[in-house]
Amino acid sequence: MKVLVVGGGGREHALCWKIAQSQKVTEVFCAPGNAGIGAVAQCIDIGATDIDRLVAFVREMDIGLTIVGPEDPLCRGIVDRFEAEGLRIFGPRKDAAELEGSKVFSKYIMTQYMIPTAVARSFDDLERATEFLRTADFPTVIKADGLAAGKGVTVAKNFDEAVAALQECLEEERFGEAGARVLIEEYLRGVEASVFAVTDGKTIAVLPTARDYKRAFDGDDGPNTGGMGAFSPSAALTPAIMDQVVGQILVPTVHAMNKEGRTYRGMLFAGLMLTKGGPKVIEFNCRMGDPEAQPVFMRLKSDLIEVIEAVLDGRLEEVELDYRDDAACCVVMASEGYPSSGPVGRPISGLDEAGAMEDVQVFHAATRRHEGQVVTSGGRVLGVTALGSDIAAARARAYEAAEKISFKGARYRVDIAEGVSQ
């Protein structure tokens, strides 16, 4: 079977790497892909949201299965379009993907169906939102309603920071339509964790757990990013807590979407805060996280294609996931200035040396080839990922590999998985 992966970041590199291992797969394509993905798949110069051209390519090449990596095409309805054309595709339909595409809708689902989450209010008027802030406790969280590439969230330490975040969304329109509405949300305290599952709308299968690091700088300081690193498993997600997550969050969410007439099929991510009062949802995503996908797929032993086909055929109850006991750690190497825009086209050295290390995979997030050389093409450039007997060993190996790679302006957090016990 030929498979197409839609997207071109670190998550998609990890997907292509994992899919290429399946005995069911004869050829892997990726649109648009990147320099690293080109080593395991044939990259196609079609944008992830160019749905018409993607449909035409799948028909022309007789692609048996399309897997969507990023959220934008899912929220634009790529699954609906492919299904209308009789094409096999993995991911939630547009109405179900709104669970990520609109934080206001997501909060409605959680509130309506008593799924534990932070208390929040939504606003589309700056004056009313500012007035509400005068009654808020700080820190407080300001979230743009729509998709903002992981950058539409501000943890405001005081009133002035909160007002500035509101102005960015509602007055300056920094995030366009995505910021036309905002949530002002209670700040949750605890330990963050990431839970991934696949569902066919009836059955839920939970993938290896993980934790990611959103803040740009060491010590969880600086602005929010798409993610600066991750590790798996999350020791904080004990079997008892996972029972709560499944019973109080994942199962009720799938049932809620069914009751709303938006049956959810695909990958479901729950970003959690493990508070003193139990696990609470920070956000839902309708796809794998990035960079969490990298360590999760490094640990997953099951054939991902078999899992995806079971979802599409409505027989997920037949599948039992298997994964390695080893831990995995991913360190993101970013360009200077990230998460703001920065320079691109800088040559990267040391990739072969790092990639040759045992149990190490260097997943490319923003790279391209120029005059025979791999160069940077965005903010998050690489996800250096390693396996180890425990978190400490995986962490040490990932940083050892990262130290072998260099490009001008490269930076990475040095505290990913620091002090974490497994």
C-alpha positions in Angstrom: 0.0 0.0 0.0 1.1 3.5 -0.8 0.7 6.0 2.0 0.7 9.9 1.9 1.5 11.9 5.0 0.3 15.5 5.0 2.6 18.0 6.6 6.3 18.9 6.9 7.4 19.2 10.5 9.0 17.1 13.2 5.7 15.3 13.9 5.4 14.3 10.2 9.1 13.1 10.1 8.3 10.9 13.1 5.1 9.7 11.3 7.0 8.9 8.1 9.8 7.1 10.0 7.3 5.0 11.9 5.1 4.2 8.9 8.0 3.2 6.7 8.6 0.3 9.2 5.2 -1.3 8.4 5.2 -4.4 6.2 1.9 -3.2 4.9 3.5 -0.1 3.3 5.3 -0.2 -0.1 6.0 3.5 -0.5 5.7 6.6 1.6 5.0 10.1 0.2 5.0 13.4 2.2 3.5 16.7 1.2 5.4 19.0 1.5 7.9 17.2 3.7 11.4 18.5 4.5 15.1 17.6 4.1 15.0 15.0 6.8 11.8 13.4 5.7 13.3 12.9 2.3 15.5 10.1 3.7 12.4 8.0 4.5 9.7 9.3 2.1 9.4 10.9 -1.3 8.6 14.6 -0.7 6.0 16.2 -2.9 5.8 20.0 -3.4 2.2 20.4 -2.3 1.2 22.5 0.7 -0.6 20.8 3.6 -3.7 23.0 3.0 -3.8 22.7 -0.8 -6.6 20.2 -0.6 -7.5 20.2 -4.3 -4.0 19.3 -5.4 -3.7 16.7 -2.6 -6.8 15.0 -3.8 -5.5 15.0 -7.4 -2.2 13.6 -6.3 -3.7 10.8 -4.3 -5.9 9.8 -7.3 -3.0 10.0 -9.8 -0.6 7.9 -7.6 -3.3 5.5 -6.4 -2.5 6.2 -2.7 -4.2 3.8 -0.4 -4.2 5.8 2.8 -3.6 9.5 3.7 -2.6 10.5 7.2 -2.9 14.1 8.2 -0.2 15.5 10.6 -1.0 19.1 11.3 -4.2 20.7 12.6 -4.8 23.3 10.0 -5.9 21.0 7.1 -8.0 19.0 9.6 -9.8 22.1 10.7 -10.3 23.2 7.1 -12.1 19.9 6.3 -9.6 17.8 4.4 -11.1 14.6 5.8 -14.6 15.6 4.7 -13.3 16.3 1.2 -11.4 13.1 0.9 -14.3 11.0 2.2 -16.6 12.7 -0.3 -14.2 11.7 -3.0 -14.2 8.1 -1.7 -10.6 8.3 -0.5 -9.3 6.7 2.6 -7.9 9.2 5.1 -7.1 9.2 8.9 -8.2 12.1 11.0 -11.3 13.8 12.5 -13.8 15.5 10.2 -14.1 19.3 10.3 -16.9 19.4 12.9 -15.0 17.1 15.2 -11.7 18.9 14.7 -13.3 22.0 16.1 -12.4 20.5 19.5 -9.0 22.0 18.7 -10.0 24.6 16.2 -12.1 26.6 18.7 -11.1 26.9 22.3 -14.5 28.3 23.0 -16.2 25.3 21.6 -13.8 23.0 23.4 -14.6 24.7 26.7 -18.3 24.4 26.0 -17.9 20.6 25.5 -16.0 20.3 28.8 -18.4 22.5 30.8 -21.5 21.0 29.3 -20.4 17.4 29.9 -18.7 18.0 33.2 -15.2 17.2 32.0 -12.7 18.6 34.5 -11.0 21.8 33.2 -10.2 25.4 34.3 -13.0 27.9 34.8 -13.1 30.3 31.9 -15.1 33.1 30.2 -15.2 34.1 26.5 -15.2 37.6 25.1 -15.1 39.3 21.7 -15.1 42.8 23.1 -12.0 44.4 24.5 -13.8 46.7 26.9 -15.9 43.9 28.5 -12.9 41.6 28.7 -10.8 44.3 30.4 -13.5 45.0 32.9 -13.8 41.3 33.7 -10.0 41.2 34.3 -10.4 43.6 37.2 -12.1 40.7 39.1 -9.6 38.0 38.0 -6.9 36.4 40.1 -3.4 36.4 38.8 -1.7 34.8 37.1 -4.4 34.3 34.6 -4.4 32.7 31.1 -5.5 34.5 27.9 -6.2 32.3 25.0 -7.0 33.2 21.4 -10.0 31.1 20.3 -8.6 29.7 17.0 -5.5 28.2 15.7 -2.3 30.2 16.4 0.5 27.6 15.9 0.8 27.2 19.7 1.5 30.9 20.2 -1.9 32.2 21.0 -1.7 31.6 24.8 -0.4 34.1 27.3 0.1 33.4 31.0 -0.3 36.9 32.4 1.4 37.5 35.7 -0.5 40.8 36.3 -3.3 43.0 35.0 -1.1 45.0 32.6 0.2 41.8 30.9 -3.3 40.4 30.6 -4.6 43.6 29.0 -1.6 43.6 26.6 -2.5 40.1 25.5 -6.1 41.0 25.0 -5.1 44.0 22.9 -2.9 41.8 20.7 -5.9 39.6 20.0 -8.9 41.9 19.9 -7.4 45.2 18.9 -4.1 44.6 17.0 -5.5 41.4 15.4 -2.1 39.7 15.7 -3.7 36.3 15.2 -6.3 37.4 12.6 -9.7 35.7 12.9 -8.2 33.2 15.4 -8.0 36.0 17.9 -11.4 37.5 17.2 -12.6 35.8 20.4 -10.6 35.1 23.5 -10.9 33.0 26.6 -9.9 34.4 30.0 -9.1 31.3 32.0 -8.2 30.2 35.5 -4.5 29.5 35.9 -4.1 25.8 36.9 -1.2 24.7 39.2 0.4 21.3 39.1 2.4 19.1 36.8 1.8 19.1 33.1 1.3 15.9 31.2 0.3 14.8 27.7 -2.0 11.9 26.9 -2.5 10.6 23.4 -5.2 8.2 22.2 -6.7 6.9 19.0 -10.5 6.4 18.8 -12.9 5.1 16.2 -15.8 6.9 18.1 -16.6 3.7 20.1 -13.3 2.4 21.5 -10.2 4.3 22.9 -6.7 3.0 22.7 -4.1 5.0 24.8 -0.6 5.6 23.4 2.5 6.0 25.6 2.3 9.0 27.9 4.6 12.1 27.6 5.3 15.5 28.9 6.4 18.5 26.8 7.9 21.9 27.6 6.2 24.9 26.1 8.1 27.8 27.4 11.0 29.1 25.3 13.7 29.2 27.9 15.1 27.2 30.8 13.2 27.1 34.0 9.9 27.4 32.1 10.5 31.0 31.4 9.8 33.1 28.3 7.0 33.1 25.8 4.9 30.0 24.8 6.2 28.0 21.8 5.1 25.0 19.8 7.3 23.0 22.2 11.0 22.9 23.1 11.3 19.3 24.1 9.5 16.3 25.5 10.0 12.9 27.2 8.1 9.7 27.5 6.8 8.1 29.7 5.5 10.7 32.2 6.1 9.3 35.6 3.5 11.6 37.0 0.8 9.7 35.1 0.5 6.8 37.5 -1.9 3.9 36.7 -4.4 5.4 39.2 -4.2 8.8 37.6 -4.5 7.3 34.1 -7.7 5.5 35.2 -9.0 9.0 36.1 -7.9 10.4 32.8 -9.6 7.7 30.8 -12.7 7.5 32.9 -13.3 11.2 33.6 -11.8 12.8 30.5 -11.2 10.6 27.4 -14.4 8.5 27.5 -16.7 11.4 28.4 -15.2 13.5 25.6 -15.8 10.8 23.0 -19.3 10.3 24.3 -19.9 14.1 24.3 -18.9 14.4 20.7 -21.2 11.6 19.7 -24.1 13.3 21.5 -23.3 16.6 19.7 -23.5 14.7 16.4 -19.8 15.2 15.8 -18.4 11.7 16.0 -14.7 11.8 16.7 -12.4 9.4 14.8 -8.7 9.8 14.8 -6.0 10.9 17.1 -7.0 12.7 20.3 -4.6 14.6 22.5 -5.4 15.8 26.0 -3.0 18.4 27.4 -3.4 18.0 31.2 -2.5 19.7 34.4 -2.3 17.3 37.3 -3.7 19.4 40.1 -4.3 18.7 43.7 -8.0 18.2 42.8 -7.1 15.6 40.0 -6.3 15.9 36.3 -7.8 18.8 34.4 -7.8 19.5 30.7 -5.7 22.5 29.5 -6.4 21.8 25.8 -7.5 19.2 23.3 -5.7 18.7 20.0 -7.1 16.7 17.1 -3.6 15.3 16.1 -0.4 14.2 17.6 1.6 16.8 19.5 4.9 18.1 18.3 7.5 17.3 19.8 5.7 14.7 21.9 5.2 12.5 18.7 8.9 12.0 18.4 9.5 10.2 21.8 6.1 8.5 21.7 6.7 6.9 18.2 10.2 6.0 19.2 8.7 3.9 22.0 5.7 2.5 20.1 6.3 -1.1 18.9 2.9 -1.7 17.3 2.5 -1.3 13.6 0.9 2.2 13.3 -0.8 1.3 10.0 -2.6 -1.6 11.6 -3.8 0.7 14.3 -5.0 3.4 11.9 -6.8 0.8 9.7 -8.6 -0.5 12.7 -9.8 3.0 13.5 -11.0 3.5 9.9 -12.8 0.2 9.9 -14.5 0.7 13.3 -12.7 -2.3 14.9 -10.3 -0.6 17.3 -11.5 -3.0 20.0 -9.4 -5.7 18.3 -6.1 -3.8 18.7 -3.8 -4.0 21.7 -1.0 -1.4 21.7 2.5 -2.6 22.5 5.5 -0.3 23.3 9.0 -0.5 24.6 9.9 -0.3 28.2 12.7 2.1 27.4 12.2 5.8 27.9 12.7 8.4 25.2 13.7 12.1 25.3 13.5 14.8 22.6 15.5 18.0 22.7 14.3 20.7 20.2 17.1 22.7 18.5 15.7 26.1 17.5 16.8 29.2 15.6 17.7 32.3 17.4 14.7 34.5 18.1 12.2 31.6 18.2 9.2 31.8 18.7 9.5 35.1 16.8 10.6 34.9 13.2 14.3 34.6 12.7 16.9 34.0 10.0 16.7 31.0 7.7 19.0 29.3 5.2 21.8 28.6 7.7 23.8 25.4 7.0 23.5 22.6 9.6 26.5 20.4 10.4 26.9 17.2 12.5 23.6 15.6 11.4 25.3 12.4 10.2 27.5 12.1 13.3 24.5 12.5 15.6 22.2 10.2 13.6 24.9 7.5 13.6 24.6 7.2 17.4 22.8 4.1 18.7 19.1 4.6 19.6 19.2 8.2 18.3 16.9 9.7 15.6 17.3 13.3 14.5 13.8 14.4 13.4 13.7 17.4 11.1 11.1 20.1 11.8 12.2 23.0 9.6 14.9 22.1 7.2 15.4 22.2 3.4 18.1 21.3 0.9 20.1 24.1 -0.7 23.0 23.5 -3.1 23.4 20.0 -1.7 23.4 21.1 1.9 20.8 20.9 4.7 19.9 24.4 5.9 17.4 25.8 8.4 14.0 26.9 7.2 12.1 28.0 10.3 12.1 28.5 14.1 12.0 24.9 15.4 14.7 23.2 13.3 15.3 19.7 14.7 14.0 17.3 17.4 17.0 15.3 18.6 15.4 12.2 20.1 17.0 9.3 21.9 16.0 6.1 23.7 17.5 5.0 27.1 16.9 2.5 29.8 15.3 5.2 31.9 14.6 9.0 31.5 18.0 10.0 32.8 19.8 7.7 30.2 17.6 8.9 27.4 18.1 12.5 28.3 21.9 12.1 28.5 22.0 10.5 25.1 19.7 13.1 23.5 21.9 16.0 24.7 25.1 14.1 23.7 23.6 13.9 20.2 22.5 17.6 20.2 26.0 18.7 21.1 27.3 17.2 17.8 24.9 19.3 15.7 25.5 23.0 15.0 24.2 25.9 13.0 24.6 29.6 13.4 22.3 30.9 16.1 21.3 27.4 17.3 19.9 27.2 20.8 18.1 24.7 22.9 16.8 24.3 26.5 19.3 22.5 28.7 16.7 21.4 31.3 14.4 19.0 29.3 13.6 16.1 31.6 16.1 17.4 34.2 15.7 15.7 37.5 12.8 13.5 36.3 12.7 10.0 37.6 11.0 7.1 35.9 
